[in-house]
């Protein structure tokens, strides 16, 4: 083994890519971590990109370098290797010619992988090279996420979860160990969703398949899964229900549960919702990171006017600040950034949430529990006896909660909350519809912020194009004659977008708007009055971000079509 390592280091030296210091560092790391392969150590500690390393070493050892994006293995070739071997060695079969199987790997020095692949294929194997991450992506594309676990389940004949498996809490999804195959597969699905930055996982039984989709940057993407998955849908659905402490025998009623896991050293809270369907139970998982990597208020994407207005409102000693928008529009993220901004030692903050999405140090967070009668209204009443300075209520849903929030604001407290309306101006007619007196609303509400999320253009591949004026629908001249549009690259998984950015409209309540509220003015009238005082609509804020290259015309038209 030592002799093999010396020969491999000589190969590395012959490439001319590595200095003596780099080679010494690689050897030192290998000695400290005997289980680490030489290729892995070279990529991590050699200071050279993996692709360049593989090309040079391939030339020395006689291995070709392959661009996996340009190859499409035939189904019969993929069947030459079992999924267990493919995942174990991170290897992908490419061609089968003359009784020899061509396999792409990322470690040119691993004799163990070579011997294992020959045994698994039961034929001679020819090796070619590609980066490990590209091989991993190709395996998931052609075999499906968790194909090795599905293969093992079928071999074992395990089509249902044993009754004595019990619930799993705070399991480390990143460490599979010797877990049962069904557990391993579910863990893989969750871990892959987190890796891709998904906020939701939808597991949907269809007539001929079990479809799994991730919601990434607000858009749904189908997950490549093994074709045999449909045969095991009952076991997978039951496993998730066991993890969420739900009754696996009840398949006729919707149910809600929760799973607590640890992923990559971080606690993740997963909200589980089941729904009976024609072909079986559909399950939706919402992934919530508990740790507080909060977005700073300065990084939310406000323009100068909106930032100044919001900063002034959140620092008021009393009043109500509402954030409006549909589900999934980033309202909670904005509220947490505001709380983080005002969370100081001399300020007492209490929150009523359903659920607690992020845990924040220095504030008291209360989880709602309808089963014992702990709802927003009851919690808000109790808050007033707790000497708070600022209060956050997850959502104003009814007249009782609205009136208690108004009472809290009028007695010297600053209240943050959310409301489901399409525009900022629509918050006032909505509260009046709940039965709240207009004069109370006018006296208490300090401001309303409407919000949407649009996808952010990938900075690595966006391309500049001329502005198509037929889409420009504002009354003032465009800022530029060019805009950016999506293109697609490896960094953004060929979508052209990576991450999201919020669009805002911030309405500050002054005497004129108070008067309009008392007169029961409709949303259009209040919005026109606010626009005359400098407010920008969601569509206007969106166009400003288009001209800055943050997002595309298509995205702005998609998310602000009602503006």
N, C-alpha and C positions, 0 to 999 in steps of 0.2 A: 504493500500500500504506500509506504514511504517512497519507494522507488518510482511508483506510478506518479505520485505527486511531484517528485523532482522532474520527471520527464514532462509533465504537464506545465510546470513552471517554465521549463526551457522553451516549450512551445509558445507560451505567452511572451517570453523575452524575445523570441524570434520575430514576433509580429511587429516589433518596434513601437508598440503603443504604450508600453509601460516602462517607467524608470526603475532603477534598482530600489529606490525608496518605496515605490508603489508595490513592487513584487514582495518586498520584505513585509510591508503592511498586510498584504493578502495572506502571506504565509503565517504571520502572527495571528491574524483573525481565525485562520483555519485551525491553528493549534489550540486556540482558546475555545473554539466551537467545533469539536470533531464531527458533529452531525451535519455541519454545513458543507454542501458540495463546493468543489473548487469553482465551478462556473458561477454559483450564487455569490461566493465571496468576491470573485473578480468583478462582478457587476456592482456589488454594494460598495466595495472599498477600492476599486481600481481607478475610479475617476474617469472612466470612458463609457460612452453610451453602449447599451447592450447590443444594438444592431451592428455597430462598428466592430465590437469585440467578436461577435459571431461570424461576421464576414471575413475578418482577418484570420481567425482560428480555423475557420472552414477551409480557407485557401491552403493553410499549412497541413491540415489533416485530410484533405480531399473530400470535404463535405460541401454540398451546394447550399446556398442561402436562398430561401423561398419567401416570396411576398404572398402571404395567406389571403389577402384580399382578391387576388387574381386566380384563385383556385377554387374548384367546386368538386369535392370528392363524390363519387357515385355511391348510391345507397349500399350496393353490394360490397364496395370497398370498406365502407364504414363498419360493416358487420364483421369484417375480418378481425377486429379487436373488440373484446367485451368492454363495456363502459367502465367496469372496475379497473381494468388495466389502463385505459385512456386517462382516467382521473388520477390514478396512483402515480403514473409516470409523466403526467402532463404531456401526452403524446397524441398526435392525430394521424391516422392512416390517410395517405393521399392517393396512391396508385397501387395496382396489383398487375404486374407484367412478368410473364415467364416464370411464374411460381414464386416471385420475389415481391414482398410488400415494402413499399416506400413509406416511411414514417417520419413525420417532422417532430423534432424535440428541441429543447432549449439548452441542454447540457451536453456538449460534445465529449466531455470527459467521463461520463457516467457509464461504467461497464455493467453496473447492476441493472440499470434501466434497459440497456441493450439486451442482456440475457433474459430479463423478465418479459420484454416485448417479443422476443423470439419464441419463448415458451407459450405465451398467450396466443400468438398468431399461428403457432405450429408450422412455421415456414421460415425461410431466410428473410432477414430484414435489412433494408438499406436505409441509412439515416441521412436526413437533411435537416437544416437548421432554420429556426425563426425565434423571435423574442418570446419569452414566457407569457407575457400578458396577451400577445396576439394569439398564441396557441390556446390560452384559457378562453378567450372570447370565441374562438372558432369552435371549441369543444361544446360550449354552451349553445352555440348556434346550431350545430349539426346533431348533437346528441340530446340537448336539452338540459336545463338546470337540474342537478340531482339525479342524473340518469343512472349513476352507479348504485345509488340507494334504491331506486325503483327496480333495477335489475336484481339486486339482492333480495328485495321483498318478494319478487315473483319466484325466485329460486327457493326461498324458504317457505313459500305458500302462506305468507302472512298477509291476509287481506282485511284484518280487523284489529283494532286496538284491544289488548288484554284488559280486563276489568280492573286488574290490580296495579295498573301503571300509575294511577294517581295523578295529581296535578304537578306541574312543573313551575317553580317560581324562582326567579333570578338565575336561570340557567345561563351558562356561558355559550352563546350560539357560535362563537368563533372557535370553540374547542370541542370537536366532535367525539374524540375518545372512542370508546367501544359501545356507543349508544346503538339502540335498535335502529334498523333501517328506516322505519317510518319516522322516528324522531329526527334522524339525520336529514331526511328529505325536507321536512318542515323547517328545520333549522337553516338549511341551504336556501330555501325560498326567502326566508326573512333576512338572512345575512346578505343575499344578493340584492334584495330591495334596498337595504340600508346602504350598501356599497354604491348603488346607482343614484342614491339621493331621493328615493321614492317616499312619498308621504302616505300612500295608501296601497294596499294589496287587495285585489278582488279575485276570489276563487269562485268560479261560476260553472256549475255543471251544465253541459249542453247535451243534446241527444247523442252525439257521437264522440264527444271529447270533454275533458275537464279543462276549461280555459282559465288561465291565470294571467292577470294584467296588473301592471304597476302604473300608478299615477306619478309621473315625473314632470316637474315644472308645470303642473296643472293639466297635462295631457296624458291620455291613457296609451300605454304601449303593451302589446302582447308579449308574454314571456315564452321563449322557446323551451318546451318541456318534452320529455320522452313520449312517444305515441302510445306507450302502454299505460300511461297515467290514468286513462279513463277507467281501466279495470280496477283501479285502487282508490277511486274517489271516496268511497265510503270510509275507508281506513284513514285517509288524509283529513277528511272533514271531522271525523270522530276524534282524531288526535288533537286537532286545534281546539275542539270543544272541551276536551279533557284538560288541556293547558289553561283554558279560560274558566275552569270550574263550572262548566255548563252541563246540563243533563243530556247525555249522549242518546238516551232513549226517546227524548222529546224532539220530534222532527216536524211537528205540525204548526208550531207557534214561533214567531220571532223571539229571539233572546239576545241579551246584551251581557257581555262579560269583559274581563280585563286580564292581560298577561303581563307579568313583570319579568324582563329578561336583562341579561348583561351581554353587551355586544362590544367587543374591542375595548373592554375596560370601562364602558359607559352604560349607565342604566337607561333602558328604553321601556317606556310604558306603551302597551299596545291595546287599543280599544277594539273589542271584537263585537261584531253584529252579525247575527244569522237571520236568514229570510227563507222560508219554504218556497220552493219553485217547482215547476212542472217536472224537471229532471233531477231534482234533489235540492239540498240546502245550499244556498249561496252564502258565502261568508266574506265579509269586508273587514279588513284590518287597518286601523289608523295608527301610524307610527309616530310617537311623540318622544322626543329626547328630553329627559328630565333635567339634565344639567344645563346651567344657564350661560351658554354662549350667546348672550343677548346682542341683538343688533343695536348699535348706538343710534340715538336719535339723529345725529349728524349724518349717519350713513343710510338713512331710510330713503333719501332721494328727494327731499323737499326743495322747491325753489326758495329764493331768499324771502319772498313775502310770506309764503306759507310757514316757513320755519320760524320766522319772527312771531307770527300770530299764535302758532301752537305753543311755542316756548313761553309766551306771555300767559296763555290760558292755563297751562298745567302748573304754573307756579302761583296761581291765585289761591287765596286762603279758602274760598268757597265758590260754589257753582257746580254745574254739571257739564262735562265734556263727553259728547257722544261720538262713537266711531261707527259708521254705517257701511253696509256692503253685504253681498251674498256670502254664503258659507264658502270658506276656502279663499277669501280675498285678503288674508293677512291681517285681519283686525287684531287678533290676539298678539301677534308679533309687535304691532305698533303700540298696543297698550302696555306690554311689558317693557318696551323701550322707554315709554313715558315714565313708568313707575321706577325704572332703573335710574332715570335722570333725576328724579326728586327724592330718591331713597337715601336720606342722610340720617345721621345720628339723632338730630333734633326733630325728625318727622316720624310719626307713628302711622303705618300703613296696614290696612286690613283688606283682604280680598275674599270674595265669595265666588267660587269657580265650579264649573261642571263640564269637564273635569279640570283638575289642576294640570295644566299643560307643561309648565316649566316651574321648577323650584327655585325660588329667589331668596337669597340670604337677607336677613334684616327685616322681613315683613311676615305677617301672620296670614297664612293662606288656609281657607276653609273649603273642604270638599263637600258639595251638596249631596244629600242622600234622601231621595224621595221616600224610600221605604220606611224611614223613621220620622218623616214629616219635616226634614231639614231642607227647606227650599230657599230661594233667593229672598223672598219677603221676610220670612222668619229670621234668617241670618242677618239681614240688613237692620231689622229692628234691634237685634242683640248688639250689633256693631255700635249703635248709638250710645250704648251703656259702657263701651270699652275705651272711651276717650281717644278716638282716632283723629288724625289730621286729614288723611286722604283715604278714600274708600274706592275699591274697584269691584263692581258687580258684573259678573260674566255677561249677562244679557237682561235687558228690560223686556219682559214678555207679556206683562199684564198691567192692569190699572193699579193693583195693590203695590207691586214693586215700584212702578213709576212714581206713585205718590209718596212712598217712603223715601225714595231717592231724592225727590224734590224737597221733602221735609228736612232731610239730612243736609242738603245744600243750603237751605234757608236758615239753618241753625249753626252755620259756621264750618261746614265740611266741604272738601273738594271731592266730587264723585266722578269716577270714570266708568263708562259702560258702553255696551254695543246695542245696536238696533238694526233690524233687517229692513232696510229701505233701499231703493235704487239710487237715490241722490241724497246729498246732504240736506237740501231744502225739504225733502220729503219726510224728514224726521218729525217736523212739527205737526203736519196733518195726521201722521201716524199716531202720535201721542194723544192728539185730540180724539181720534177714533177710539182709543182705549178708554176714553171717558175722563181724561184729565182736563181740568179747567185751563183755558188758554192763558189767563193772567198768571197762573202758577208756572206754566211752561216758560212764558216770557220772562218772569222774574228769576227763574232758576238756571235755565240753560245758558251757558257762557259761549258755547261754540259747538259746531258739528263738523266732523271730517268724513267725507265720502272717500272710499278707497276701492281700488281694483288691483289685480296683479297681472302683469304682462310678462311674457318670456323675454329674457335678455339675449341679445345677439352674441354669438360666440366671438370673442375678440380676436381669435386666431384665424378665422376663416371668413368673416363678414366681408362683403364686397360693396363698393360704392357704385351707385347707378343714378341716372338722371331721375328727378322727381316727376312722377306722372301726375300732372295737375288735375286730372279728372277726379283724383281721390282727395285732393286738398280742399277741405270744406270750411275753412275759417275765413272770416271777413277781412282780416288784415293780411298783408303780403307775406309769403313764406320766408323763413330766415335764410334758406339756402336753396340752390337749384339742384342739389344732389342729396340723396339719402343712402342708407345702407340696407342691404337685404341679406337674408341667410344664404349660406352656401353649403356647409357641411364638411366635417373633418373628423379624425379619430377622437379629438379632444371633446367633441360634443356628440359623439355617437351618430354622426351623419345627419343630425337634425338641424344644424345651423344655429341652435340656441343652447345656452348653458346658464342655468340659474334664472331667477325672476327679479323684477323690479316693480315697486308699487307706483301707482298713479294716484294723485290726490286732488281733492277739491276741499278747501278749508273755508268754512262759513263762520265768521265772527258775528255774534249777536250784539248790535248796538241799539240805540234808542229807536231808530227808524224801523229796524226789523222787529223789535219788541212790539211796537205799535201795530205792525202788520200781523203778527201772531195773535195779538189780542182781538183784532178784527177778523180772525179766522181766514186770513188770506191763504190761497192754495199754494202748492209747491212751486208752480211756474212763476207766480207773482213774487214769492219770496226769493226765488233764484235770480230773477231779473233785477230785483233790488240789490242783491248781494253782488251780482256782476258789475253793477254800476259803481260799487265801492271797491272794486279791485280783485274780487274773487276770480279764479280761473277754474273752468270746468275740467272734469276728468279728461275729456277729449282734447282740450287745449294743453293740459299738462302732458298728455300723451304725445302730441305733435312736437312739443318742446324737446321731449326725450328722443323722438325720431331724428330731429335735426342734430342732436348731440351724438347720434350713433349708438344710443343705448338699446333701442328696439326698432322694429320694422313697421312700415305702414300697415301691413297685413295684420299684425298683432294689435295695433291700436284700433283698427276697424273691428276686429273680432271682439275685443273686451269692452269697447265703449259704443257698441252699436245702438244703444238706446239714448245716446247723448245728442 
